[in-house]
Amino acid sequence: MGETLLKVEDLHVEVGGKEVLSGVSLEIASGEVHALFGPNGSGKTTLISAILGFEEYKVTKGRVLFRGEEITDLPPYERARRGIGISFQRPPTVRGVKLRQLVELCAKGDGRLLEEYARKLNLLEHLDREVNVGFSGGEVKRAELLQLLLQDPVMVLLDEPESGVDLENIALIGRAINHLLGRKVEPEADKPIKAVLREKRKAALIITHTGHILDYVEADRGHVILEGRIACRGNPREILYTIKEHGYDECFRCFGRAD
């Protein structure tokens, strides 16, 4: 286990005056990938939004530390500068702005790298289209990953990267995420690509409702969030199996309370 990269301590968060997170704590070490499971409305998106510092997510108690520095009160752009990136579940369309213009900001003037990643993500023909306007679900996700690849953050927050994506696109997205994280992959005949845990560099927190992305991106640890609290932690594959077989309530009995 590497040094602690992200530390969330007893985080309480309100949205619109209603408490959504009620004391969430977790730690992610450098190079680790964590999966976060939970039913709709449990607080998954609220957690990563609070980590990134969106103003509508009000932290009423607790703190967020990144690389040992408290960032609880920093604006989102300062957190991004420190090395945190995010892929939204439903990113907005941006009319009047071409995808090329947006990703050039992330590429820091390296046009060759921009073209290389756009080619790998099958997005070359999308670069001169308005951001996400008329994009399919898979194209939106790939455009988000293009921005992250060029931003090259130390830690990424991925909100349901498989949502609205077909099987062909999810394989491509899985490969792109592994490349982003610095993890080598080895293809197996007629099977999803599996990450080989030899070359860890970046950390990630991946929100997943279905668990499909875990067929392509290997997670080191799993957490289940229920009603704004971490209900259990453990092996992500075991957690996913339990959820599929017995539902979320079983997490309390199978893995025990974490807090």
C-alpha positions as CSV (number, residue, x, y, z in Angstrom):
1,M,0.0,0.0,0.0
2,G,1.4,3.4,-0.9
3,E,1.0,6.7,0.9
4,T,-2.5,8.0,1.6
5,L,-3.5,10.2,-1.3
6,L,-7.1,11.0,-0.4
7,K,-8.5,11.0,3.1
8,V,-12.2,11.8,3.9
9,E,-12.9,12.2,7.6
10,D,-16.4,12.0,9.1
11,L,-17.9,14.0,6.2
12,H,-21.3,15.4,6.6
13,V,-22.8,17.1,3.5
14,E,-26.1,19.0,2.9
15,V,-27.7,19.6,-0.4
16,G,-30.5,22.1,-0.5
17,G,-30.7,22.2,3.3
18,K,-31.0,18.4,3.6
19,E,-28.3,16.2,5.0
20,V,-27.2,13.6,2.4
21,L,-24.0,12.4,3.8
22,S,-23.9,11.5,7.5
23,G,-20.4,10.8,8.5
24,V,-18.5,9.2,5.6
25,S,-14.9,8.3,6.1
26,L,-12.5,6.6,3.6
27,E,-8.9,6.6,2.6
28,I,-7.4,5.9,-0.9
29,A,-3.7,5.3,-1.2
30,S,-1.6,6.2,-4.2
31,G,-2.2,3.8,-7.0
32,E,-5.3,2.2,-5.5
33,V,-8.6,1.9,-7.3
34,H,-11.7,1.8,-5.1
35,A,-15.2,1.0,-6.2
36,L,-18.2,2.6,-4.6
37,F,-21.6,0.8,-4.7
38,G,-25.0,2.0,-3.6
39,P,-28.6,2.3,-4.7
40,N,-29.9,5.5,-6.2
41,G,-30.1,8.3,-3.8
42,S,-27.6,6.8,-1.3
43,G,-25.1,9.6,-1.6
44,K,-22.6,8.3,-4.2
45,T,-22.6,11.4,-6.4
46,T,-22.8,13.7,-3.5
47,L,-19.6,12.2,-2.1
48,I,-17.5,12.8,-5.2
49,S,-19.1,16.2,-5.7
50,A,-18.1,17.2,-2.2
51,I,-14.6,15.9,-2.8
52,L,-14.3,18.1,-5.8
53,G,-15.8,21.1,-4.0
54,F,-19.0,22.0,-5.9
55,E,-20.6,24.8,-4.0
56,E,-24.1,23.3,-3.8
57,Y,-22.7,20.5,-1.7
58,K,-22.2,22.1,1.7
59,V,-19.8,20.4,4.1
60,T,-21.2,20.9,7.6
61,K,-18.8,18.6,9.4
62,G,-15.6,16.7,8.7
63,R,-12.9,17.4,6.2
64,V,-11.2,16.3,3.0
65,L,-7.4,15.9,2.7
66,F,-5.5,15.4,-0.5
67,R,-1.8,14.6,-0.3
68,G,-1.9,15.6,3.3
69,E,-3.3,19.0,2.7
70,E,-6.8,20.0,3.8
71,I,-8.8,21.0,0.8
72,T,-12.3,21.2,2.3
73,D,-12.7,24.9,1.6
74,L,-10.8,25.1,-1.6
75,P,-12.7,25.9,-4.9
76,P,-12.9,23.2,-7.5
77,Y,-10.3,24.7,-9.8
78,E,-7.7,24.6,-7.0
79,R,-8.5,21.0,-6.4
80,A,-8.1,20.3,-10.1
81,R,-4.8,22.1,-10.1
82,R,-3.6,19.8,-7.2
83,G,-4.4,16.8,-9.4
84,I,-8.0,15.7,-9.0
85,G,-10.0,15.0,-12.1
86,I,-13.6,13.9,-12.6
87,S,-15.8,12.2,-15.2
88,F,-19.5,13.1,-14.7
89,Q,-22.3,10.6,-15.1
90,R,-24.3,13.2,-17.1
91,P,-22.0,16.0,-18.3
92,P,-23.8,19.0,-19.8
93,T,-23.9,19.9,-23.4
94,V,-22.0,23.1,-24.2
95,R,-23.3,24.9,-27.3
96,G,-21.0,27.3,-29.0
97,V,-17.8,25.5,-27.8
98,K,-16.1,22.9,-29.9
99,L,-14.7,19.8,-28.2
100,R,-11.3,20.6,-29.7
101,Q,-11.4,24.0,-28.0
102,L,-12.2,22.4,-24.6
103,V,-9.6,19.6,-24.7
104,E,-6.9,22.0,-26.0
105,L,-7.0,23.6,-22.6
106,C,-6.3,20.2,-21.0
107,A,-3.6,19.4,-23.6
108,K,-1.6,22.4,-22.6
109,G,-0.6,23.1,-26.2
110,D,0.4,19.5,-27.1
111,G,-1.6,19.0,-30.3
112,R,0.0,15.7,-31.2
113,L,-1.1,14.1,-27.9
114,L,-4.6,15.5,-28.4
115,E,-4.8,13.9,-31.8
116,E,-3.3,10.6,-30.6
117,Y,-5.8,10.2,-27.8
118,A,-8.8,11.4,-29.9
119,R,-7.8,8.7,-32.5
120,K,-7.6,6.0,-29.8
121,L,-11.0,7.0,-28.5
122,N,-12.6,7.2,-32.0
123,L,-13.3,10.9,-31.5
124,L,-11.4,12.5,-34.3
125,E,-14.5,13.4,-36.2
126,H,-16.1,14.8,-33.0
127,L,-13.3,17.4,-32.2
128,D,-15.0,20.1,-34.3
129,R,-18.5,19.4,-33.0
130,E,-20.0,21.3,-30.1
131,V,-19.3,19.6,-26.7
132,N,-21.7,16.7,-26.2
133,V,-24.3,18.1,-28.6
134,G,-25.9,15.1,-30.3
135,F,-23.4,12.7,-28.8
136,S,-24.5,9.2,-28.0
137,G,-24.0,7.9,-24.4
138,G,-20.7,6.2,-25.4
139,E,-19.4,9.3,-27.2
140,V,-20.1,11.5,-24.2
141,K,-18.2,9.1,-21.9
142,R,-15.3,8.9,-24.4
143,A,-15.2,12.7,-24.6
144,E,-15.0,12.9,-20.8
145,L,-12.1,10.4,-20.8
146,L,-10.3,12.4,-23.5
147,Q,-10.4,15.4,-21.2
148,L,-9.0,13.4,-18.3
149,L,-6.3,11.8,-20.4
150,L,-5.0,15.2,-21.4
151,Q,-5.5,16.7,-17.9
152,D,-3.4,13.8,-16.5
153,P,-4.6,14.0,-12.9
154,V,-3.1,12.2,-10.0
155,M,-6.5,10.9,-8.9
156,V,-9.7,10.5,-10.9
157,L,-13.3,10.4,-9.7
158,L,-15.5,8.4,-12.2
159,D,-19.2,8.6,-11.8
160,E,-20.8,5.5,-13.4
161,P,-18.5,5.3,-16.4
162,E,-20.6,2.4,-17.9
163,S,-24.0,4.3,-17.6
164,G,-25.7,4.5,-21.0
165,V,-22.8,2.7,-22.8
166,D,-23.1,-0.3,-25.1
167,L,-20.8,-3.4,-24.8
168,E,-18.5,-2.2,-27.6
169,N,-18.0,1.2,-26.0
170,I,-17.6,-0.1,-22.5
171,A,-14.6,-2.2,-23.7
172,L,-13.0,0.9,-25.2
173,I,-13.8,2.9,-22.1
174,G,-12.3,0.3,-19.9
175,R,-9.0,0.3,-21.9
176,A,-8.9,4.1,-21.8
177,I,-9.4,4.1,-18.0
178,N,-6.6,1.6,-17.5
179,H,-4.3,3.7,-19.7
180,L,-5.3,6.8,-17.7
181,L,-4.5,4.9,-14.4
182,G,-1.2,3.7,-15.7
183,R,-2.3,0.0,-15.5
184,K,-1.1,-2.5,-18.1
185,V,-3.8,-4.7,-19.6
186,E,-3.7,-8.2,-21.1
187,P,-6.5,-9.3,-23.4
188,E,-7.9,-12.8,-23.1
189,A,-9.7,-14.5,-25.9
190,D,-13.5,-13.9,-25.8
191,K,-13.2,-12.2,-22.4
192,P,-13.1,-8.7,-21.2
193,I,-9.7,-7.0,-20.8
194,K,-8.2,-7.5,-17.3
195,A,-5.9,-5.1,-15.7
196,V,-2.5,-6.4,-14.7
197,L,-1.5,-4.9,-11.4
198,R,2.2,-4.3,-12.1
199,E,2.3,-0.6,-13.0
200,K,0.2,1.4,-10.6
201,R,0.5,5.1,-10.8
202,K,-2.8,6.9,-10.3
203,A,-5.6,6.4,-7.9
204,A,-9.4,6.3,-8.6
205,L,-12.7,6.2,-7.0
206,I,-15.2,4.6,-9.3
207,I,-19.0,4.9,-8.7
208,T,-20.8,1.9,-10.2
209,H,-24.4,0.9,-10.0
210,T,-24.2,-2.2,-12.1
211,G,-20.6,-3.2,-11.6
212,H,-20.1,-3.8,-15.3
213,I,-17.0,-1.6,-15.4
214,L,-15.2,-4.0,-13.0
215,D,-15.0,-6.5,-15.9
216,Y,-12.6,-4.1,-17.5
217,V,-11.0,-2.2,-14.7
218,E,-9.7,-4.1,-11.7
219,A,-10.6,-2.5,-8.3
220,D,-8.6,-3.0,-5.2
221,R,-11.2,-2.2,-2.6
222,G,-14.9,-1.8,-2.5
223,H,-17.3,0.2,-0.3
224,V,-21.1,0.3,-0.1
225,I,-22.9,3.5,0.8
226,L,-26.4,3.3,2.2
227,E,-28.5,6.3,3.4
228,G,-25.4,8.6,3.4
229,R,-23.1,6.2,5.4
230,I,-20.5,3.6,4.5
231,A,-22.3,0.4,5.4
232,C,-19.6,-2.1,4.5
233,R,-16.1,-2.4,2.9
234,G,-14.3,-5.3,1.4
235,N,-13.4,-7.2,-1.7
236,P,-15.2,-5.5,-4.6
237,R,-16.0,-8.7,-6.4
238,E,-17.5,-10.3,-3.2
239,I,-19.5,-7.1,-2.6
240,L,-20.8,-7.1,-6.1
241,Y,-21.8,-10.8,-5.9
242,T,-23.6,-10.2,-2.7
243,I,-25.5,-7.2,-4.0
244,K,-26.6,-9.2,-7.1
245,E,-27.7,-12.2,-5.1
246,H,-29.3,-10.6,-2.1
247,G,-29.6,-6.8,-2.6
248,Y,-28.0,-4.0,-0.6
249,D,-29.6,-4.9,2.8
250,E,-27.4,-8.0,2.9
251,C,-24.3,-5.8,3.1
252,F,-25.0,-5.0,6.7
253,R,-25.1,-8.6,7.7
254,C,-22.5,-10.0,5.4
255,F,-19.7,-7.5,5.8
256,G,-20.8,-5.8,9.1
257,R,-21.1,-2.2,9.9
258,A,-18.0,-0.1,9.1
259,D,-18.7,3.0,11.1
